[in-house]
């Protein structure tokens, strides 16, 4: 089943910073669903209007190479969080 209409976004969020629960799950999904591509999750969070200026700077700084975002107690002073944004092509 398709999770989003063509052009729609699928957002994967966890309260974890474990690779097995985050990047590995996104990679597995993308391997099975070639009709999706990743987008910049940090920029999506910053553009949401829900962050302070300092929060937007923080998520942009913590952006990962694949566009996902991982927050940890060490890097962000919060619980563990992960976010990836994928857009369905078409």
Backbone as XML, in Angstrom:
<?xml version="1.0"?>
<chain id="A" units="angstrom">
  <residue number="1" name="UNK">
    <atom name="N" x="0.838" y="-1.185" z="0.000"/>
    <atom name="CA" x="0.000" y="0.000" z="0.000"/>
    <atom name="C" x="0.880" y="1.245" z="0.000"/>
  </residue>
  <residue number="2" name="UNK">
    <atom name="N" x="0.428" y="2.275" z="-0.668"/>
    <atom name="CA" x="1.155" y="3.536" z="-0.688"/>
    <atom name="C" x="0.836" y="4.319" z="0.573"/>
  </residue>
  <residue number="3" name="UNK">
    <atom name="N" x="1.860" y="4.855" z="1.196"/>
    <atom name="CA" x="1.670" y="5.599" z="2.425"/>
    <atom name="C" x="1.318" y="7.058" z="2.176"/>
  </residue>
  <residue number="4" name="UNK">
    <atom name="N" x="1.625" y="7.554" z="0.998"/>
    <atom name="CA" x="1.345" y="8.948" z="0.691"/>
    <atom name="C" x="1.007" y="9.075" z="-0.791"/>
  </residue>
  <residue number="5" name="UNK">
    <atom name="N" x="0.234" y="10.085" z="-1.119"/>
    <atom name="CA" x="-0.069" y="10.326" z="-2.524"/>
    <atom name="C" x="1.197" y="10.815" z="-3.221"/>
  </residue>
  <residue number="6" name="UNK">
    <atom name="N" x="1.275" y="10.729" z="-4.537"/>
    <atom name="CA" x="2.438" y="11.251" z="-5.251"/>
    <atom name="C" x="2.687" y="12.714" z="-4.870"/>
  </residue>
  <residue number="7" name="UNK">
    <atom name="N" x="3.920" y="13.013" z="-4.507"/>
    <atom name="CA" x="4.283" y="14.349" z="-4.045"/>
    <atom name="C" x="4.091" y="14.536" z="-2.552"/>
  </residue>
  <residue number="8" name="UNK">
    <atom name="N" x="3.414" y="13.589" z="-1.898"/>
    <atom name="CA" x="3.170" y="13.682" z="-0.462"/>
    <atom name="C" x="4.395" y="13.283" z="0.348"/>
  </residue>
  <residue number="9" name="UNK">
    <atom name="N" x="4.404" y="13.700" z="1.603"/>
    <atom name="CA" x="5.532" y="13.397" z="2.481"/>
    <atom name="C" x="5.151" y="12.369" z="3.532"/>
  </residue>
  <residue number="10" name="UNK">
    <atom name="N" x="6.132" y="11.572" z="3.886"/>
    <atom name="CA" x="6.040" y="10.609" z="4.976"/>
    <atom name="C" x="7.105" y="11.015" z="5.985"/>
  </residue>
  <residue number="11" name="UNK">
    <atom name="N" x="6.707" y="11.254" z="7.227"/>
    <atom name="CA" x="7.641" y="11.670" z="8.266"/>
    <atom name="C" x="7.794" y="10.524" z="9.250"/>
  </residue>
  <residue number="12" name="UNK">
    <atom name="N" x="9.043" y="10.112" z="9.471"/>
    <atom name="CA" x="9.350" y="9.027" z="10.405"/>
    <atom name="C" x="10.025" y="9.652" z="11.617"/>
  </residue>
  <residue number="13" name="UNK">
    <atom name="N" x="9.418" y="9.485" z="12.790"/>
    <atom name="CA" x="9.916" y="10.096" z="14.019"/>
    <atom name="C" x="9.942" y="9.044" z="15.112"/>
  </residue>
  <residue number="14" name="UNK">
    <atom name="N" x="11.038" y="9.022" z="15.870"/>
    <atom name="CA" x="11.114" y="8.152" z="17.040"/>
    <atom name="C" x="11.643" y="8.944" z="18.235"/>
  </residue>
  <residue number="15" name="UNK">
    <atom name="N" x="11.428" y="8.395" z="19.395"/>
    <atom name="CA" x="11.998" y="8.936" z="20.631"/>
    <atom name="C" x="13.207" y="8.070" z="20.984"/>
  </residue>
  <residue number="16" name="UNK">
    <atom name="N" x="14.136" y="7.979" z="20.062"/>
    <atom name="CA" x="15.302" y="7.115" z="20.206"/>
    <atom name="C" x="16.455" y="7.707" z="19.417"/>
  </residue>
  <residue number="17" name="UNK">
    <atom name="N" x="17.672" y="7.378" z="19.824"/>
    <atom name="CA" x="18.820" y="7.755" z="19.003"/>
    <atom name="C" x="19.604" y="6.520" z="18.571"/>
  </residue>
  <residue number="18" name="UNK">
    <atom name="N" x="18.962" y="5.345" z="18.613"/>
    <atom name="CA" x="19.604" y="4.103" z="18.195"/>
    <atom name="C" x="19.529" y="3.945" z="16.668"/>
  </residue>
  <residue number="19" name="UNK">
    <atom name="N" x="20.655" y="3.674" z="16.064"/>
    <atom name="CA" x="20.730" y="3.512" z="14.608"/>
    <atom name="C" x="19.764" y="2.432" z="14.111"/>
  </residue>
  <residue number="20" name="UNK">
    <atom name="N" x="19.633" y="1.346" z="14.857"/>
    <atom name="CA" x="18.766" y="0.238" z="14.450"/>
    <atom name="C" x="17.297" y="0.649" z="14.378"/>
  </residue>
  <residue number="21" name="UNK">
    <atom name="N" x="16.900" y="1.598" z="15.196"/>
    <atom name="CA" x="15.510" y="2.054" z="15.210"/>
    <atom name="C" x="15.270" y="3.233" z="14.276"/>
  </residue>
  <residue number="22" name="UNK">
    <atom name="N" x="16.334" y="3.776" z="13.732"/>
    <atom name="CA" x="16.212" y="5.007" z="12.962"/>
    <atom name="C" x="16.756" y="4.867" z="11.550"/>
  </residue>
  <residue number="23" name="UNK">
    <atom name="N" x="18.030" y="5.145" z="11.371"/>
    <atom name="CA" x="18.613" y="5.102" z="10.028"/>
    <atom name="C" x="18.416" y="3.752" z="9.356"/>
  </residue>
  <residue number="24" name="UNK">
    <atom name="N" x="18.560" y="2.674" z="10.101"/>
    <atom name="CA" x="18.387" y="1.347" z="9.508"/>
    <atom name="C" x="16.955" y="1.139" z="9.016"/>
  </residue>
  <residue number="25" name="UNK">
    <atom name="N" x="15.975" y="1.640" z="9.756"/>
    <atom name="CA" x="14.575" y="1.507" z="9.347"/>
    <atom name="C" x="14.280" y="2.340" z="8.101"/>
  </residue>
  <residue number="26" name="UNK">
    <atom name="N" x="14.813" y="3.549" z="8.064"/>
    <atom name="CA" x="14.617" y="4.409" z="6.892"/>
    <atom name="C" x="15.283" y="3.778" z="5.674"/>
  </residue>
  <residue number="27" name="UNK">
    <atom name="N" x="16.512" y="3.273" z="5.847"/>
    <atom name="CA" x="17.217" y="2.639" z="4.728"/>
    <atom name="C" x="16.446" y="1.426" z="4.214"/>
  </residue>
  <residue number="28" name="UNK">
    <atom name="N" x="15.902" y="0.641" z="5.110"/>
    <atom name="CA" x="15.124" y="-0.531" z="4.712"/>
    <atom name="C" x="13.871" y="-0.113" z="3.938"/>
  </residue>
  <residue number="29" name="UNK">
    <atom name="N" x="13.170" y="0.895" z="4.428"/>
    <atom name="CA" x="11.988" y="1.396" z="3.735"/>
    <atom name="C" x="12.351" y="1.883" z="2.335"/>
  </residue>
  <residue number="30" name="UNK">
    <atom name="N" x="13.412" y="2.677" z="2.231"/>
    <atom name="CA" x="13.798" y="3.228" z="0.938"/>
    <atom name="C" x="14.278" y="2.150" z="-0.027"/>
  </residue>
  <residue number="31" name="UNK">
    <atom name="N" x="14.884" y="1.097" z="0.497"/>
    <atom name="CA" x="15.321" y="-0.008" z="-0.364"/>
    <atom name="C" x="14.124" y="-0.717" z="-0.986"/>
  </residue>
  <residue number="32" name="UNK">
    <atom name="N" x="13.032" y="-0.785" z="-0.238"/>
    <atom name="CA" x="11.819" y="-1.439" z="-0.726"/>
    <atom name="C" x="10.922" y="-0.506" z="-1.532"/>
  </residue>
  <residue number="33" name="UNK">
    <atom name="N" x="11.078" y="0.784" z="-1.349"/>
    <atom name="CA" x="10.182" y="1.770" z="-1.966"/>
    <atom name="C" x="11.008" y="2.782" z="-2.749"/>
  </residue>
  <residue number="34" name="UNK">
    <atom name="N" x="11.359" y="2.428" z="-3.944"/>
    <atom name="CA" x="12.189" y="3.303" z="-4.782"/>
    <atom name="C" x="11.431" y="4.550" z="-5.239"/>
  </residue>
  <residue number="35" name="UNK">
    <atom name="N" x="10.132" y="4.606" z="-4.950"/>
    <atom name="CA" x="9.337" y="5.769" z="-5.328"/>
    <atom name="C" x="9.387" y="6.874" z="-4.270"/>
  </residue>
  <residue number="36" name="UNK">
    <atom name="N" x="10.227" y="6.707" z="-3.247"/>
    <atom name="CA" x="10.413" y="7.724" z="-2.214"/>
    <atom name="C" x="11.851" y="8.205" z="-2.226"/>
  </residue>
  <residue number="37" name="UNK">
    <atom name="N" x="12.037" y="9.473" z="-1.845"/>
    <atom name="CA" x="13.371" y="10.036" z="-1.678"/>
    <atom name="C" x="13.388" y="10.852" z="-0.392"/>
  </residue>
  <residue number="38" name="UNK">
    <atom name="N" x="14.566" y="10.999" z="0.193"/>
    <atom name="CA" x="14.663" y="11.742" z="1.448"/>
    <atom name="C" x="14.676" y="13.237" z="1.177"/>
  </residue>
  <residue number="39" name="UNK">
    <atom name="N" x="14.216" y="13.967" z="2.170"/>
    <atom name="CA" x="14.275" y="15.421" z="2.167"/>
    <atom name="C" x="15.005" y="15.870" z="3.424"/>
  </residue>
  <residue number="40" name="UNK">
    <atom name="N" x="15.262" y="17.129" z="3.525"/>
    <atom name="CA" x="15.991" y="17.708" z="4.649"/>
    <atom name="C" x="15.047" y="17.881" z="5.851"/>
  </residue>
  <residue number="41" name="UNK">
    <atom name="N" x="15.139" y="16.979" z="6.805"/>
    <atom name="CA" x="14.263" y="17.006" z="7.978"/>
    <atom name="C" x="14.558" y="18.205" z="8.869"/>
  </residue>
  <residue number="42" name="UNK">
    <atom name="N" x="15.822" y="18.589" z="8.971"/>
    <atom name="CA" x="16.172" y="19.739" z="9.809"/>
    <atom name="C" x="15.544" y="21.010" z="9.255"/>
  </residue>
  <residue number="43" name="UNK">
    <atom name="N" x="15.597" y="21.162" z="7.939"/>
    <atom name="CA" x="15.005" y="22.355" z="7.320"/>
    <atom name="C" x="13.490" y="22.334" z="7.468"/>
  </residue>
  <residue number="44" name="UNK">
    <atom name="N" x="12.877" y="21.154" z="7.338"/>
    <atom name="CA" x="11.428" y="21.045" z="7.529"/>
    <atom name="C" x="11.050" y="21.453" z="8.949"/>
  </residue>
  <residue number="45" name="UNK">
    <atom name="N" x="11.828" y="21.021" z="9.929"/>
    <atom name="CA" x="11.552" y="21.397" z="11.318"/>
    <atom name="C" x="11.744" y="22.897" z="11.519"/>
  </residue>
  <residue number="46" name="UNK">
    <atom name="N" x="12.810" y="23.439" z="10.955"/>
    <atom name="CA" x="13.085" y="24.870" z="11.112"/>
    <atom name="C" x="11.996" y="25.715" z="10.448"/>
  </residue>
  <residue number="47" name="UNK">
    <atom name="N" x="11.490" y="25.288" z="9.302"/>
    <atom name="CA" x="10.453" y="26.038" z="8.581"/>
    <atom name="C" x="9.067" y="25.879" z="9.191"/>
  </residue>
  <residue number="48" name="UNK">
    <atom name="N" x="8.905" y="24.947" z="10.115"/>
    <atom name="CA" x="7.579" y="24.668" z="10.668"/>
    <atom name="C" x="6.990" y="25.831" z="11.452"/>
  </residue>
  <residue number="49" name="UNK">
    <atom name="N" x="7.838" y="26.716" z="11.906"/>
    <atom name="CA" x="7.368" y="27.825" z="12.735"/>
    <atom name="C" x="7.186" y="27.441" z="14.191"/>
  </residue>
  <residue number="50" name="UNK">
    <atom name="N" x="7.533" y="26.216" z="14.540"/>
    <atom name="CA" x="7.356" y="25.724" z="15.903"/>
    <atom name="C" x="8.630" y="25.833" z="16.737"/>
  </residue>
  <residue number="51" name="UNK">
    <atom name="N" x="9.724" y="26.285" z="16.131"/>
    <atom name="CA" x="10.995" y="26.383" z="16.839"/>
    <atom name="C" x="11.363" y="27.837" z="17.084"/>
  </residue>
  <residue number="52" name="UNK">
    <atom name="N" x="12.080" y="28.073" z="18.153"/>
    <atom name="CA" x="12.676" y="29.391" z="18.359"/>
    <atom name="C" x="13.825" y="29.544" z="17.365"/>
  </residue>
  <residue number="53" name="UNK">
    <atom name="N" x="14.364" y="30.732" z="17.248"/>
    <atom name="CA" x="15.526" y="30.937" z="16.379"/>
    <atom name="C" x="16.683" y="30.051" z="16.831"/>
  </residue>
  <residue number="54" name="UNK">
    <atom name="N" x="16.885" y="29.955" z="18.143"/>
    <atom name="CA" x="17.962" y="29.110" z="18.669"/>
    <atom name="C" x="17.692" y="27.644" z="18.341"/>
  </residue>
  <residue number="55" name="UNK">
    <atom name="N" x="16.444" y="27.216" z="18.435"/>
    <atom name="CA" x="16.089" y="25.841" z="18.101"/>
    <atom name="C" x="16.318" y="25.543" z="16.633"/>
  </residue>
  <residue number="56" name="UNK">
    <atom name="N" x="15.979" y="26.480" z="15.762"/>
    <atom name="CA" x="16.204" y="26.303" z="14.321"/>
    <atom name="C" x="17.697" y="26.206" z="14.029"/>
  </residue>
  <residue number="57" name="UNK">
    <atom name="N" x="18.498" y="27.048" z="14.669"/>
    <atom name="CA" x="19.960" y="26.956" z="14.477"/>
    <atom name="C" x="20.485" y="25.610" z="14.950"/>
  </residue>
  <residue number="58" name="UNK">
    <atom name="N" x="19.960" y="25.122" z="16.072"/>
    <atom name="CA" x="20.408" y="23.840" z="16.622"/>
    <atom name="C" x="20.092" y="22.691" z="15.669"/>
  </residue>
  <residue number="59" name="UNK">
    <atom name="N" x="18.856" y="22.599" z="15.176"/>
    <atom name="CA" x="18.524" y="21.479" z="14.296"/>
    <atom name="C" x="19.296" y="21.559" z="12.985"/>
  </residue>
  <residue number="60" name="UNK">
    <atom name="N" x="19.543" y="22.753" z="12.497"/>
    <atom name="CA" x="20.354" y="22.875" z="11.277"/>
    <atom name="C" x="21.788" y="22.412" z="11.526"/>
  </residue>
  <residue number="61" name="UNK">
    <atom name="N" x="22.311" y="22.721" z="12.695"/>
    <atom name="CA" x="23.673" y="22.294" z="13.039"/>
    <atom name="C" x="23.753" y="20.780" z="13.192"/>
  </residue>
  <residue number="62" name="UNK">
    <atom name="N" x="22.673" y="20.151" z="13.670"/>
    <atom name="CA" x="22.676" y="18.707" z="13.926"/>
    <atom name="C" x="22.193" y="17.889" z="12.728"/>
  </residue>
  <residue number="63" name="UNK">
    <atom name="N" x="21.898" y="18.550" z="11.622"/>
    <atom name="CA" x="21.478" y="17.860" z="10.389"/>
    <atom name="C" x="22.534" y="16.829" z="10.011"/>
  </residue>
  <residue number="64" name="UNK">
    <atom name="N" x="22.059" y="15.633" z="9.657"/>
    <atom name="CA" x="22.957" y="14.551" z="9.249"/>
    <atom name="C" x="23.109" y="14.572" z="7.731"/>
  </residue>
  <residue number="65" name="UNK">
    <atom name="N" x="24.126" y="13.912" z="7.229"/>
    <atom name="CA" x="24.429" y="13.918" z="5.808"/>
    <atom name="C" x="23.298" y="13.437" z="4.923"/>
  </residue>
  <residue number="66" name="UNK">
    <atom name="N" x="22.450" y="12.560" z="5.439"/>
    <atom name="CA" x="21.336" y="12.037" z="4.645"/>
    <atom name="C" x="20.075" y="12.890" z="4.771"/>
  </residue>
  <residue number="67" name="UNK">
    <atom name="N" x="20.179" y="14.013" z="5.476"/>
    <atom name="CA" x="19.029" y="14.894" z="5.650"/>
    <atom name="C" x="18.226" y="14.630" z="6.910"/>
  </residue>
  <residue number="68" name="UNK">
    <atom name="N" x="18.514" y="13.525" z="7.599"/>
    <atom name="CA" x="17.775" y="13.217" z="8.826"/>
    <atom name="C" x="18.299" y="14.076" z="9.975"/>
  </residue>
  <residue number="69" name="UNK">
    <atom name="N" x="17.613" y="13.986" z="11.084"/>
    <atom name="CA" x="17.946" y="14.774" z="12.262"/>
    <atom name="C" x="17.962" y="13.861" z="13.470"/>
  </residue>
  <residue number="70" name="UNK">
    <atom name="N" x="19.051" y="13.911" z="14.235"/>
    <atom name="CA" x="19.145" y="13.119" z="15.464"/>
    <atom name="C" x="19.534" y="14.057" z="16.608"/>
  </residue>
  <residue number="71" name="UNK">
    <atom name="N" x="18.707" y="14.066" z="17.644"/>
    <atom name="CA" x="18.977" y="14.845" z="18.851"/>
    <atom name="C" x="19.282" y="13.874" z="19.984"/>
  </residue>
  <residue number="72" name="UNK">
    <atom name="N" x="20.283" y="14.184" z="20.774"/>
    <atom name="CA" x="20.651" y="13.329" z="21.908"/>
    <atom name="C" x="20.873" y="14.196" z="23.143"/>
  </residue>
  <residue number="73" name="UNK">
    <atom name="N" x="20.938" y="13.584" z="24.317"/>
    <atom name="CA" x="21.247" y="14.370" z="25.508"/>
    <atom name="C" x="22.581" y="15.112" z="25.382"/>
  </residue>
  <residue number="74" name="UNK">
    <atom name="N" x="23.542" y="14.497" z="24.733"/>
    <atom name="CA" x="24.866" y="15.105" z="24.588"/>
    <atom name="C" x="24.861" y="16.259" z="23.583"/>
  </residue>
  <residue number="75" name="UNK">
    <atom name="N" x="24.198" y="16.088" z="22.449"/>
    <atom name="CA" x="24.261" y="17.106" z="21.399"/>
    <atom name="C" x="23.240" y="18.218" z="21.559"/>
  </residue>
  <residue number="76" name="UNK">
    <atom name="N" x="22.086" y="17.908" z="22.168"/>
    <atom name="CA" x="21.003" y="18.898" z="22.222"/>
    <atom name="C" x="20.452" y="19.129" z="23.620"/>
  </residue>
  <residue number="77" name="UNK">
    <atom name="N" x="20.954" y="18.370" z="24.603"/>
    <atom name="CA" x="20.473" y="18.552" z="25.965"/>
    <atom name="C" x="19.037" y="18.125" z="26.169"/>
  </residue>
  <residue number="78" name="UNK">
    <atom name="N" x="18.592" y="17.136" z="25.403"/>
    <atom name="CA" x="17.214" y="16.649" z="25.507"/>
    <atom name="C" x="17.231" y="15.126" z="25.452"/>
  </residue>
  <residue number="79" name="UNK">
    <atom name="N" x="16.060" y="14.523" z="25.524"/>
    <atom name="CA" x="15.970" y="13.081" z="25.317"/>
    <atom name="C" x="16.390" y="12.755" z="23.886"/>
  </residue>
  <residue number="80" name="UNK">
    <atom name="N" x="16.469" y="11.468" z="23.553"/>
    <atom name="CA" x="16.834" y="11.061" z="22.214"/>
    <atom name="C" x="15.659" y="11.170" z="21.263"/>
  </residue>
  <residue number="81" name="UNK">
    <atom name="N" x="15.874" y="11.809" z="20.115"/>
    <atom name="CA" x="14.857" y="11.941" z="19.085"/>
    <atom name="C" x="15.503" y="11.782" z="17.718"/>
  </residue>
  <residue number="82" name="UNK">
    <atom name="N" x="14.716" y="11.270" z="16.764"/>
    <atom name="CA" x="15.167" y="11.112" z="15.390"/>
    <atom name="C" x="14.015" y="11.496" z="14.474"/>
  </residue>
  <residue number="83" name="UNK">
    <atom name="N" x="14.342" y="12.136" z="13.341"/>
    <atom name="CA" x="13.317" y="12.479" z="12.368"/>
    <atom name="C" x="13.892" y="12.367" z="10.964"/>
  </residue>
  <residue number="84" name="UNK">
    <atom name="N" x="13.134" y="11.729" z="10.096"/>
    <atom name="CA" x="13.462" y="11.664" z="8.671"/>
    <atom name="C" x="12.206" y="12.018" z="7.884"/>
  </residue>
  <residue number="85" name="UNK">
    <atom name="N" x="12.393" y="12.735" z="6.792"/>
    <atom name="CA" x="11.289" y="13.111" z="5.916"/>
    <atom name="C" x="11.549" y="12.492" z="4.557"/>
  </residue>
  <residue number="86" name="UNK">
    <atom name="N" x="10.531" y="11.809" z="4.037"/>
    <atom name="CA" x="10.630" y="11.197" z="2.718"/>
    <atom name="C" x="9.451" y="11.659" z="1.876"/>
  </residue>
  <residue number="87" name="UNK">
    <atom name="N" x="9.721" y="11.980" z="0.623"/>
    <atom name="CA" x="8.672" y="12.438" z="-0.281"/>
    <atom name="C" x="8.477" y="11.389" z="-1.371"/>
  </residue>
  <residue number="88" name="UNK">
    <atom name="N" x="7.210" y="11.104" z="-1.642"/>
    <atom name="CA" x="6.898" y="10.154" z="-2.706"/>
    <atom name="C" x="7.002" y="10.855" z="-4.053"/>
  </residue>
  <residue number="89" name="UNK">
    <atom name="N" x="7.792" y="10.286" z="-4.919"/>
    <atom name="CA" x="7.953" y="10.859" z="-6.262"/>
    <atom name="C" x="6.648" y="10.739" z="-7.032"/>
  </residue>
  <residue number="90" name="UNK">
    <atom name="N" x="6.520" y="11.588" z="-8.015"/>
    <atom name="CA" x="5.372" y="11.443" z="-8.905"/>
    <atom name="C" x="4.434" y="12.585" z="-8.921"/>
  </residue>
</chain>
